[in-house]
């Protein structure tokens, strides 16, 4: 039977093949890895081999036990029991940029409550070369197993700061020399005609209401995506991916 402490506050579950592989690559503190017994999948075999090389405990168990443990309901035959991922400060995010010798590139998520959306945004941010993601402590998805799985393991490599007050965090970014660009359908600056060179922060609004009033008023510019179809808006994570890759294109 799976130990009760597996579900305690000091641990979290990392579910899915990509998420577990990236956790191993990132050097995440992992207590145990649970694998579905009898699986001959090549990727699961690689995970087991790498985990044993690192001296980690690998437990083979019935798939029904994994189903009972799973929070994502999509564990793909592997669940890792890990220490809770630590969040960082804004200073830490800017330090990542300095270490890379790059102008800061930060993503700010304004009350993204759906874990799948937050995970997808973190995945796009990591792929586009962002140095960190900022999320609020309240009314936002946290760094859960669902977020980690949706990020395909990108959350293991991304610096994430969780702040008590988003407008105050944006003010700090501006004081540190970043230009802050919000995203909204009624933005006055079209994406393709916006200059994202230099130190930038991109604000992605919530799924239903977009950016809050105070967050919007804190932005230097409000950017809109051109829309040719009849639907008036995009999913938050899709919009984020488009904007972040335009930032990457200009920075390249």
Order of alpha helices (4+ residues) and beta strands (2+ residues): beta-alpha-beta-alpha-beta-alpha-beta-alpha-beta-alpha-beta-alpha-beta-alpha-beta-beta-beta-alpha-beta-alpha
